[in-house]
Amino acid sequence: MRKFVQWWGTDALTLVENPPTDTVLWWIKLIAYRIKWKILHQLFDVHWVVHERLRKHLLDFGIKNEKIAVLITPPLYPDIYPKKLHVGFVIMYYHPAPACLGGETFIRWKYGIGYIEETMKHYKNHKDIRFIKTTGSQDMSKVYPIVDYMLRPSHHDGMPRMNLECDNNNIPYYYSEDGQPCMLAIKNSINVNYNKWKNPGSAKKKK
């Protein structure tokens, strides 16, 4: 019987790179983690990655290319949720609790929280734009109907399920595919999509 293991994102990154952290325990665990996988990775026939970008981390760690394959995991919320009446242009962002050993410093780096805070500051006096925080504990079937845009300026991700779920529900978003968030690109994307929301007939008139 063939043996498989799946890599989701940060678990692959930390095989070869050192994300920022605020705890000494993180470094101890990281060393033990890498030693463990130096031994264990040879026992698996296939290493599934949820996005092609994770392949490089596994290759750098010494896993053979022929053992790596891409397997995109399905969304947790695959349905299309009807829009509900709500106030303003609602921007959703993701800021999970620092449950991992890397602590809040790691979470802020991974999910680009500084960029989110700067964006919120930029639009704080805007009459229409509102922000809502998700942590991963919400029932997203109740959240997506009141969301108009998603902001995810990540420094590292596998394949965020939220992206797929937003695609299903025609919710536009900013996602830093290359791991290099850009404030100018964030503002431009929000402004373009806000204007489409504010003037829904304008796009049709241009066609």
BAFI-477674 format. One record per residue: residue number from 1; residue in one letter; chain; x, y, z of N, C-alpha, C in turn. Coordinates in nm, 4 decimals. Atoms other than C-alpha are relative to their C-alpha. Example, Ala and Ser with C-alpha at 12.3 -4.5 7.8 and 13.67 -1.06 7.14 Angstrom:
2
nr_rest_kette_n_px_n_py_n_pz_ca_px_ca_py_ca_pz_c_px_c_py_c_pz
1_A_A_0.0890_-0.1190_0.0000_1.2300_-0.4500_0.7800_0.0900_0.1200_0.0000
2_S_A_-0.0820_-0.1190_-0.0060_1.3670_-0.1060_0.7140_-0.0770_0.1090_0.0730
# end
This chain:
207
nr_rest_kette_n_px_n_py_n_pz_ca_px_ca_py_ca_pz_c_px_c_py_c_pz
1_M_A_0.0836_-0.1196_0.0000_0.0000_0.0000_0.0000_0.0878_0.1256_0.0000
2_R_A_-0.0776_-0.1230_0.0091_0.1314_0.3425_-0.0996_-0.0340_0.0924_0.1166
3_K_A_0.0196_-0.0902_-0.1128_0.1785_0.5992_0.1758_0.0043_0.1451_-0.0486
4_F_A_0.0141_-0.1387_0.0419_0.0743_0.9618_0.1398_0.0111_0.0942_0.1194
5_V_A_0.0034_-0.1066_-0.1000_0.1259_1.2859_0.3313_-0.0372_0.1279_-0.0735
6_Q_A_0.0424_-0.1250_0.0631_-0.0300_1.6263_0.2617_0.0620_0.1199_0.0699
7_W_A_-0.0603_-0.1235_-0.0498_0.1371_1.9655_0.2994_-0.0912_0.1158_-0.0346
8_W_A_0.1030_-0.1030_0.0142_-0.0854_2.2706_0.3522_0.0539_0.1398_-0.0259
9_G_A_-0.0512_-0.1357_0.0192_0.1409_2.5745_0.3501_0.1188_0.0277_0.0898
10_T_A_-0.1077_-0.0334_-0.0929_0.3394_2.6858_0.6529_0.0775_-0.1226_0.0437
11_D_A_-0.0707_0.1231_-0.0370_0.4211_2.3258_0.7384_0.1110_-0.0312_-0.1002
12_A_A_-0.1044_0.0190_0.1018_0.6157_2.3104_0.4082_0.1048_0.1115_0.0078
13_L_A_-0.0913_-0.1145_-0.0082_0.7656_2.6588_0.4438_0.1030_-0.0179_0.1106
14_T_A_-0.0896_0.0076_-0.1156_0.9131_2.5900_0.7875_0.0956_-0.1185_-0.0049
15_L_A_-0.1024_0.1021_0.0192_1.1025_2.2886_0.6588_0.1337_0.0643_-0.0344
16_V_A_-0.1229_-0.0603_0.0530_1.3513_2.5307_0.5054_0.0179_0.1479_0.0344
17_E_A_-0.0109_-0.1427_-0.0296_1.2742_2.8877_0.6179_-0.0398_0.0285_0.1448
18_N_A_0.0239_-0.0376_-0.1391_1.2491_3.0709_0.9507_-0.0891_0.1237_0.0086
19_P_A_0.0898_-0.1145_-0.0142_0.9386_3.2910_0.9774_0.0219_0.0690_0.1338
20_P_A_-0.0182_-0.0728_-0.1268_0.9427_3.5616_1.2477_-0.0872_-0.0567_0.1113
21_T_A_0.0739_0.0525_-0.1147_0.8300_3.4606_1.5950_0.0369_0.0793_0.1241
22_D_A_-0.0310_-0.0690_-0.1248_0.8187_3.5935_1.9492_0.0178_-0.0980_0.1155
23_T_A_-0.0178_0.0991_-0.1059_0.8763_3.2680_2.1382_0.1227_-0.0864_-0.0253
24_V_A_-0.1177_0.0868_0.0102_1.1944_3.0703_2.2076_-0.0433_-0.1444_-0.0257
25_L_A_0.0493_0.1359_0.0161_0.9884_2.7515_2.2212_-0.0217_-0.0363_-0.1467
26_W_A_0.0194_0.0211_0.1443_0.9129_2.7967_1.8504_0.1269_-0.0562_-0.0635
27_W_A_-0.1257_0.0444_0.0613_1.2807_2.7525_1.7612_0.0347_-0.1424_0.0427
28_I_A_-0.0252_0.1367_-0.0476_1.3126_2.4404_1.9734_-0.0872_-0.0983_-0.0767
29_K_A_0.0919_0.0877_0.0728_1.0060_2.2904_1.8100_0.0396_-0.0096_-0.1471
30_L_A_-0.0364_-0.0029_0.1415_1.1273_2.3959_1.4645_0.1158_-0.0950_-0.0293
31_I_A_-0.1143_0.0902_0.0178_1.4574_2.2102_1.5028_-0.0448_-0.1453_0.0084
32_A_A_0.0498_0.1367_-0.0160_1.2796_1.8983_1.6276_-0.0865_-0.0401_-0.1189
33_Y_A_0.0886_0.0236_0.1149_1.0258_1.9286_1.3436_0.0802_-0.0375_-0.1247
34_R_A_-0.0820_0.0265_0.1184_1.2955_1.9370_1.0759_0.0749_-0.1328_0.0121
35_I_A_-0.0671_0.1290_-0.0210_1.4863_1.6445_1.2268_-0.0987_-0.1144_-0.0234
36_K_A_0.1024_0.1033_0.0162_1.1644_1.4436_1.2410_-0.0292_-0.0272_-0.1465
37_W_A_0.0361_0.0198_0.1397_1.0815_1.5045_0.8749_0.1180_-0.0413_-0.0872
38_K_A_-0.1165_0.0515_0.0718_1.4382_1.4376_0.7593_-0.0009_-0.1530_0.0016
39_I_A_0.0099_0.1458_-0.0135_1.3733_1.0848_0.8812_-0.1275_-0.0523_-0.0662
40_L_A_0.1298_0.0525_0.0422_1.0025_1.0468_0.8021_-0.0309_0.0168_-0.1481
41_H_A_0.0432_-0.0280_0.1378_0.9800_1.1971_0.4540_0.0333_-0.1142_-0.0959
42_Q_A_-0.0392_0.1105_0.0868_1.1540_0.8950_0.3015_-0.0973_-0.1183_0.0062
43_L_A_0.0952_0.1102_-0.0165_0.8773_0.6663_0.4270_-0.1236_0.0163_-0.0867
44_F_A_0.1210_-0.0273_0.0769_0.6135_0.8312_0.2045_0.0273_-0.0085_-0.1494
45_D_A_-0.0122_0.0144_0.1451_0.5564_0.7503_-0.1613_-0.0390_0.1271_-0.0737
46_V_A_0.0487_-0.1225_0.0651_0.3695_1.0712_-0.2453_-0.0167_0.1100_0.1044
47_H_A_0.0181_-0.1189_-0.0832_0.3815_1.4190_-0.0932_-0.0953_0.0937_-0.0733
48_W_A_0.0986_-0.0880_0.0614_0.0630_1.6080_-0.1798_0.0231_0.1431_0.0485
49_V_A_-0.0043_-0.1418_-0.0366_0.0873_1.9900_-0.1860_-0.1262_0.0663_-0.0539
50_V_A_0.1271_-0.0616_0.0405_-0.2184_2.2144_-0.2063_0.0194_0.1104_-0.1036
51_H_A_-0.0280_-0.0974_0.1060_-0.0450_2.4570_-0.4425_0.1406_-0.0250_-0.0524
52_E_A_-0.1288_0.0233_0.0648_0.2429_2.4392_-0.6870_0.1138_0.0747_0.0695
53_R_A_-0.1060_-0.0793_-0.0639_0.4323_2.7087_-0.4918_0.0686_-0.0736_0.1149
54_L_A_-0.0579_0.0736_-0.1121_0.4902_2.4628_-0.2065_0.1032_-0.1032_-0.0444
55_R_A_-0.0945_0.0992_0.0517_0.6871_2.2288_-0.4304_0.1451_0.0400_0.0284
56_K_A_-0.1382_-0.0483_-0.0186_0.9994_2.4461_-0.4001_0.0502_-0.0286_0.1415
57_H_A_-0.0421_0.0242_-0.1381_1.0053_2.4127_-0.0200_0.0389_-0.1465_0.0197
58_L_A_-0.0278_0.1424_-0.0157_0.9913_2.0342_-0.0405_0.1261_-0.0394_-0.0755
59_L_A_-0.1215_0.0290_0.0775_1.2586_2.0237_-0.3119_0.1242_0.0490_0.0755
60_D_A_-0.1134_-0.0551_-0.0752_1.4870_2.2488_-0.1057_0.0321_-0.0853_0.1230
61_F_A_-0.0185_0.0835_-0.1187_1.4367_2.0138_0.1881_0.0612_-0.1357_-0.0350
62_G_A_-0.0606_0.1255_0.0429_1.5556_1.7180_-0.0197_-0.0979_-0.1070_-0.0446
63_I_A_0.0996_0.0959_0.0479_1.2299_1.5514_-0.1222_0.0035_-0.0016_-0.1522
64_K_A_-0.0141_0.0124_0.1444_1.2485_1.4201_-0.4781_-0.1241_0.0507_-0.0730
65_N_A_0.1079_-0.0611_0.0764_1.0399_1.5978_-0.7401_-0.1056_-0.1011_-0.0438
66_E_A_0.0952_0.1013_0.0477_0.8829_1.2754_-0.8677_-0.0935_-0.0491_0.1097
67_K_A_0.0860_0.0393_-0.1118_0.7347_1.2188_-0.5217_-0.1009_0.1094_0.0377
68_I_A_0.0852_-0.1139_-0.0348_0.5572_1.5579_-0.5161_-0.1110_0.0151_-0.1036
69_A_A_0.1142_-0.0190_0.0888_0.2087_1.6099_-0.6605_-0.0938_0.1044_0.0602
70_V_A_0.0922_-0.1048_-0.0449_-0.0483_1.8913_-0.6428_-0.1394_-0.0583_0.0170
71_L_A_0.1374_0.0420_-0.0282_-0.3844_1.8197_-0.4830_-0.0708_0.1158_0.0690
72_I_A_0.0724_-0.1141_-0.0553_-0.6117_2.1205_-0.4324_-0.1168_-0.0507_0.0836
73_T_A_0.1059_0.0449_-0.0893_-0.8377_2.0654_-0.1348_-0.1283_0.0791_-0.0258
74_P_A_0.1273_-0.0689_0.0268_-1.2081_2.1484_-0.1788_-0.0340_0.0980_0.1106
75_P_A_0.0400_-0.0984_-0.1014_-1.3646_2.4459_0.0035_-0.0797_-0.0648_0.1130
76_L_A_0.0829_0.0449_-0.1117_-1.5176_2.3956_0.3467_-0.1439_0.0430_-0.0194
77_Y_A_0.1342_-0.0534_0.0277_-1.8140_2.6048_0.2294_-0.0161_0.0090_-0.1517
78_P_A_0.0012_0.0058_0.1460_-1.8697_2.4980_-0.1325_-0.1234_0.0606_-0.0663
79_D_A_0.1254_-0.0467_0.0578_-2.2203_2.6379_-0.1773_0.0066_0.1466_-0.0411
80_I_A_0.0181_-0.1400_0.0356_-2.3317_2.9649_-0.3313_-0.1059_0.0555_0.0942
81_Y_A_0.0890_-0.0534_-0.1026_-2.4907_3.1796_-0.0608_-0.0629_0.1306_-0.0484
82_P_A_0.0687_-0.1210_0.0478_-2.7553_3.4375_-0.1608_0.0368_0.1221_0.0837
83_K_A_-0.0332_-0.1243_-0.0688_-2.6687_3.7952_-0.0780_-0.1141_0.0446_0.0910
84_K_A_0.0969_-0.0567_-0.0922_-2.8416_3.9559_0.2194_0.0198_0.1516_0.0058
85_L_A_-0.0060_-0.1451_-0.0115_-2.9248_4.3214_0.2617_0.0896_0.0386_0.1174
86_H_A_-0.0907_-0.0440_-0.1063_-2.6517_4.4937_0.4613_0.0441_0.1431_-0.0263
87_V_A_-0.0393_-0.1405_0.0081_-2.5093_4.8376_0.5264_0.1447_0.0128_-0.0452
88_G_A_-0.1351_-0.0328_0.0425_-2.2078_4.9625_0.3349_0.0674_-0.1053_-0.0865
89_F_A_-0.0868_0.0890_0.0777_-1.9316_4.8017_0.1298_0.0854_-0.0746_0.1016
90_V_A_-0.0594_0.0767_-0.1095_-1.8159_4.5238_0.3622_0.1242_-0.0756_-0.0478
91_I_A_-0.1269_0.0664_0.0309_-1.4524_4.4108_0.3475_0.0317_-0.0989_0.1119
92_M_A_-0.0325_0.1059_-0.0954_-1.3703_4.0822_0.5179_0.1505_-0.0241_-0.0003
93_Y_A_-0.1402_0.0391_-0.0085_-1.0238_3.9947_0.6448_0.0149_-0.1129_0.1012
94_Y_A_-0.0246_0.1191_-0.0824_-0.8711_3.6942_0.8204_0.1127_0.0263_0.0983
95_H_A_-0.1003_-0.0171_-0.1052_-0.6886_3.7211_1.1533_-0.0265_-0.1048_0.1072
96_P_A_0.0252_0.1070_-0.0972_-0.6848_3.3888_1.3393_0.0718_0.0240_0.1318
97_A_A_-0.0662_-0.0075_-0.1299_-0.5924_3.3527_1.7043_0.1370_-0.0659_-0.0096
98_P_A_-0.1365_0.0564_0.0055_-0.2204_3.2804_1.7635_0.0097_-0.1317_0.0760
99_A_A_0.0022_0.1298_-0.0680_-0.2796_2.9165_1.8551_0.1315_-0.0757_-0.0180
100_C_A_-0.1251_0.0717_0.0253_0.0530_2.8023_1.7067_0.1114_0.0552_0.0886
101_L_A_-0.1121_-0.0407_-0.0842_0.3857_2.8262_1.8878_0.0687_0.1266_-0.0500
102_G_A_-0.0628_-0.1203_0.0534_0.4965_3.1062_1.6580_-0.0531_0.1280_0.0621
103_G_A_0.0565_-0.1151_-0.0679_0.2671_3.3423_1.8477_-0.0547_0.1060_-0.0937
104_E_A_0.0628_-0.1076_0.0767_0.1091_3.6679_1.7361_0.0959_0.0609_-0.1027
105_T_A_-0.0964_-0.0540_0.0965_0.4310_3.7873_1.5667_-0.0040_-0.0789_-0.1302
106_F_A_0.0065_0.0853_0.1177_0.4155_3.4909_1.3306_-0.1318_0.0194_-0.0744
107_I_A_0.1315_-0.0176_0.0620_0.0412_3.5334_1.2679_-0.0061_0.1326_-0.0758
108_R_A_0.0013_-0.1318_0.0649_0.0846_3.9029_1.1871_0.0822_-0.0009_-0.1284
109_W_A_-0.0812_0.0101_0.1216_0.3618_3.8225_0.9400_-0.0705_-0.0827_-0.1065
110_K_A_0.0596_0.0931_0.0968_0.1870_3.5300_0.7739_-0.1195_0.0604_-0.0726
111_Y_A_0.1251_-0.0491_0.0592_-0.1462_3.7051_0.7174_0.0026_0.1494_-0.0319
112_G_A_-0.0120_-0.1401_0.0393_-0.0150_4.0564_0.6557_-0.0876_0.0931_0.0817
113_I_A_0.0899_-0.0778_-0.0843_-0.1992_4.2051_0.9522_0.0361_0.1488_-0.0006
114_G_A_-0.0403_-0.1402_0.0076_0.0069_4.5239_0.9336_-0.0605_0.0709_-0.1208
115_Y_A_0.0608_-0.0567_0.1213_-0.1221_4.5831_0.5789_-0.1500_0.0200_0.0202
116_I_A_0.1438_-0.0117_-0.0269_-0.4786_4.5207_0.6947_-0.0267_0.1213_0.0895
117_E_A_0.0176_-0.1133_-0.0915_-0.4409_4.7706_0.9796_0.0229_0.1330_-0.0716
118_E_A_-0.0260_-0.1229_0.0756_-0.2934_5.0303_0.7449_-0.1164_0.0305_-0.0939
119_T_A_0.1155_-0.0179_0.0883_-0.5835_4.9748_0.5034_-0.1201_0.0521_0.0779
120_M_A_0.1118_-0.0451_-0.0834_-0.8394_5.0157_0.7815_0.0186_0.1460_0.0414
121_K_A_-0.0295_-0.1378_-0.0362_-0.6676_5.3374_0.8900_-0.0256_0.0937_-0.1174
122_H_A_0.0171_-0.0819_0.1198_-0.6727_5.4688_0.5318_-0.1476_0.0286_-0.0277
123_Y_A_0.1425_-0.0147_0.0331_-1.0498_5.4133_0.4971_-0.0876_0.0270_0.1233
124_K_A_0.0767_-0.0107_-0.1246_-1.1537_5.4879_0.8575_-0.1096_0.1066_-0.0057
125_N_A_0.1011_-0.1053_0.0101_-1.3470_5.8019_0.7590_-0.0891_-0.0137_-0.1225
126_H_A_0.0822_0.0212_0.1195_-1.5038_5.6546_0.4474_-0.1443_-0.0287_0.0412
127_K_A_0.1402_0.0105_-0.0412_-1.8822_5.6779_0.4637_-0.0623_-0.1354_-0.0304
128_D_A_0.0609_0.1271_0.0408_-1.9489_5.3395_0.3002_0.0794_-0.1235_0.0420
129_I_A_-0.0848_0.1186_-0.0164_-1.6539_5.1086_0.3638_0.0072_-0.0439_0.1462
130_R_A_-0.0069_0.0594_-0.1339_-1.6702_4.8784_0.6665_0.0850_-0.1261_-0.0055
131_F_A_-0.0851_0.1187_-0.0084_-1.4424_4.5950_0.7818_-0.0572_-0.0975_0.1026
132_I_A_0.0364_0.1024_-0.0970_-1.5285_4.2657_0.9479_0.1129_-0.1027_0.0080
133_K_A_-0.1093_0.0939_-0.0269_-1.2797_4.0252_1.1037_-0.0538_-0.1421_0.0085
134_T_A_0.0302_0.1421_-0.0168_-1.2939_3.6477_1.0648_0.1212_-0.0679_0.0621
135_T_A_-0.1077_0.0667_-0.0728_-1.0903_3.4131_1.2815_0.0116_-0.1488_-0.0326
136_G_A_0.0024_0.1429_0.0298_-1.1742_3.0715_1.1387_-0.1012_-0.0753_0.0829
137_S_A_0.0976_0.0659_-0.0866_-1.4358_2.9975_1.4039_-0.1444_0.0292_-0.0420
138_Q_A_0.1346_-0.0378_0.0404_-1.7334_3.1602_1.2303_-0.0610_-0.1005_-0.0970
139_D_A_0.0734_0.0733_0.1025_-1.9990_2.9863_1.0264_-0.0022_0.0899_-0.1238
140_M_A_-0.0172_-0.0900_0.1141_-1.8990_3.1355_0.6921_-0.1218_0.0039_-0.0915
141_S_A_0.1227_-0.0047_0.0793_-2.2327_3.0473_0.5330_-0.0866_0.1186_0.0403
142_K_A_0.0730_-0.1175_-0.0478_-2.3689_3.3345_0.7422_0.0798_0.1285_-0.0235
143_V_A_-0.0862_-0.1165_0.0217_-2.0749_3.5659_0.6675_0.0020_0.0408_-0.1471
144_Y_A_-0.0121_-0.0330_0.1423_-2.0433_3.5438_0.2884_-0.1177_0.0808_-0.0553
145_P_A_0.1113_-0.0791_0.0541_-2.3955_3.6807_0.2236_0.0086_0.1499_0.0273
146_I_A_-0.0098_-0.1429_-0.0306_-2.2949_4.0156_0.3787_0.1384_0.0560_-0.0342
147_V_A_-0.1361_-0.0431_0.0363_-1.9426_4.0409_0.2319_0.0031_0.0447_-0.1456
148_D_A_-0.0134_-0.0528_0.1366_-1.8584_4.2502_-0.0758_0.1416_-0.0118_-0.0540
149_Y_A_-0.1406_0.0023_0.0418_-1.4795_4.2097_-0.0818_0.0804_-0.0698_0.1085
150_M_A_-0.0896_0.0620_-0.0981_-1.2032_4.0081_0.0838_0.1414_0.0542_-0.0177
151_L_A_-0.1387_-0.0483_-0.0006_-0.8591_4.1378_0.1800_0.0880_-0.1052_0.0654
152_R_A_-0.0893_0.1034_-0.0544_-0.5842_3.8763_0.2230_0.1430_0.0257_-0.0480
153_P_A_-0.1366_-0.0351_0.0422_-0.2353_4.0304_0.1967_0.1062_-0.0900_0.0639
154_S_A_-0.0868_0.0979_-0.0667_-0.0511_3.7141_0.3010_0.1442_0.0064_-0.0488
155_H_A_-0.1393_0.0202_0.0380_0.3244_3.6691_0.3064_0.0247_-0.1449_-0.0395
156_H_A_-0.0128_0.1397_0.0392_0.2773_3.2941_0.2755_-0.1315_-0.0729_0.0200
157_D_A_0.1220_0.0806_-0.0073_-0.0123_3.0597_0.2049_0.0183_-0.1224_-0.0874
158_G_A_0.0086_0.1118_0.0919_-0.0838_2.7254_0.0515_-0.0993_0.0388_-0.1079
159_M_A_0.1091_-0.0416_0.0869_-0.4133_2.7533_-0.1325_-0.1171_0.0339_0.0903
160_P_A_0.1060_-0.0370_-0.0940_-0.6551_2.9528_0.0864_-0.1380_-0.0432_-0.0478
161_R_A_0.1355_0.0419_0.0358_-0.9975_2.7921_0.0867_-0.0922_0.1204_-0.0174
162_M_A_0.0833_-0.1200_0.0110_-1.1454_3.1382_0.1339_0.0021_0.0575_-0.1415
163_N_A_-0.0072_-0.0471_0.1384_-1.0231_3.2313_-0.2151_-0.0987_-0.0766_-0.0873
164_L_A_0.0893_0.0837_0.0786_-1.2111_2.9386_-0.3661_-0.1455_0.0297_0.0337
165_E_A_0.1369_-0.0280_-0.0438_-1.5200_3.0175_-0.1604_-0.0472_0.1362_-0.0498
166_C_A_0.0339_-0.1312_0.0552_-1.5105_3.3829_-0.2677_-0.0244_-0.0097_-0.1505
167_D_A_0.0217_0.0213_0.1438_-1.4757_3.2740_-0.6308_-0.1398_-0.0560_-0.0248
168_N_A_0.1324_0.0612_0.0154_-1.7872_3.0585_-0.5907_-0.1121_0.1015_0.0178
169_N_A_0.1043_-0.0967_-0.0345_-1.9800_3.3540_-0.4509_0.0199_0.1363_-0.0653
170_N_A_-0.0250_-0.1240_0.0750_-1.8484_3.6184_-0.6928_0.0389_0.1158_0.0907
171_I_A_-0.0511_-0.1034_-0.0890_-1.6780_3.8067_-0.4114_0.1423_0.0335_-0.0444
172_P_A_-0.1363_-0.0360_0.0418_-1.3734_3.9971_-0.5442_0.0937_0.0082_0.1201
173_Y_A_-0.0949_-0.0049_-0.1112_-1.0563_3.9972_-0.3383_0.1383_0.0424_-0.0459
174_Y_A_-0.1426_-0.0218_0.0209_-0.6987_4.1076_-0.3076_0.0730_-0.1128_0.0712
175_Y_A_-0.0811_0.1065_-0.0579_-0.4579_3.8203_-0.2527_0.1407_0.0123_-0.0564
176_S_A_-0.1393_-0.0144_0.0440_-0.0793_3.8531_-0.2649_0.0557_-0.1365_-0.0381
177_E_A_-0.0396_0.1310_0.0521_-0.0092_3.5472_-0.4772_0.1501_-0.0240_0.0136
178_D_A_-0.1465_0.0142_-0.0042_0.3657_3.6157_-0.4760_0.0573_0.0154_0.1404
179_G_A_-0.0485_-0.0167_-0.1359_0.3848_3.6673_-0.0990_0.0597_0.1364_0.0277
180_Q_A_-0.0533_-0.1358_-0.0150_0.4710_4.0361_-0.1457_-0.1157_0.1005_-0.0040
181_P_A_0.1125_-0.0947_-0.0012_0.1718_4.2492_-0.0373_0.0451_0.1411_-0.0376
182_C_A_-0.0317_-0.1354_0.0459_0.1587_4.6003_-0.1832_-0.1166_0.0925_0.0353
183_M_A_0.1069_-0.0897_-0.0422_-0.0394_4.8865_-0.0268_-0.0648_0.0702_-0.1188
184_L_A_0.0564_-0.0677_0.1166_-0.0815_5.0656_-0.3604_-0.0962_-0.0928_-0.0741
185_A_A_0.0861_0.0973_0.0682_-0.2227_4.7495_-0.5200_-0.1268_-0.0279_0.0810
186_I_A_0.1159_0.0225_-0.0872_-0.4520_4.6947_-0.2194_-0.1006_0.1130_-0.0171
187_K_A_0.0893_-0.1156_0.0117_-0.5961_5.0475_-0.2389_-0.0644_0.0060_-0.1384
188_N_A_0.0545_-0.0019_0.1357_-0.6356_5.0300_-0.6171_-0.1095_-0.1040_-0.0159
189_S_A_0.0977_0.1081_0.0121_-0.8184_4.6970_-0.5933_-0.1285_0.0331_0.0754
190_I_A_0.1191_-0.0369_-0.0777_-1.0511_4.8189_-0.3184_-0.0765_0.1114_-0.0691
191_N_A_0.0674_-0.1127_0.0655_-1.1252_5.1448_-0.5024_-0.0763_-0.0436_-0.1238
192_V_A_0.0657_0.0486_0.1222_-1.2047_4.9673_-0.8288_-0.1269_-0.0779_0.0347
193_N_A_0.1155_0.0833_-0.0342_-1.4365_4.7172_-0.6630_-0.1057_0.0769_0.0784
194_Y_A_0.0981_-0.0862_-0.0670_-1.5980_4.9783_-0.4396_-0.0805_0.0781_-0.1038
195_N_A_0.0695_-0.0771_0.1041_-1.6802_5.1869_-0.7486_-0.0981_-0.0874_-0.0776
196_K_A_0.0929_0.0926_0.0665_-1.8349_4.8815_-0.9149_-0.1218_-0.0254_0.0880
197_W_A_0.1097_0.0207_-0.0951_-2.0426_4.8250_-0.6017_-0.0889_0.1235_0.0081
198_K_A_0.0723_-0.1270_-0.0130_-2.1412_5.1909_-0.5801_-0.0793_0.0319_-0.1272
199_N_A_0.0634_-0.0304_0.1301_-2.2262_5.2187_-0.9513_-0.0124_-0.1280_-0.0820
200_P_A_0.0089_0.1316_0.0642_-2.3389_4.8696_-1.0577_-0.0318_0.0037_-0.1478
201_G_A_0.0350_-0.0085_0.1433_-2.4630_4.9919_-1.3961_0.1110_0.0511_-0.0866
202_S_A_-0.1072_-0.0618_0.0780_-2.1389_5.1587_-1.5006_0.0750_-0.0996_-0.0863
203_A_A_-0.0742_0.1028_0.0749_-1.9640_4.8373_-1.6071_-0.0781_-0.0448_-0.1216
204_K_A_0.0846_0.0437_0.1132_-2.2592_4.7367_-1.8259_-0.0038_0.1050_-0.1104
205_K_A_0.0069_-0.1066_0.0991_-2.2695_5.0769_-1.9944_0.1252_0.0053_-0.0851
206_K_A_-0.1266_-0.0046_0.0731_-1.9029_5.0503_-2.0950_0.0108_-0.1093_-0.1059
207_K_A_-0.0126_0.1133_0.0913_-1.9571_4.7193_-2.2772_-0.0631_0.0269_-0.1363
# end
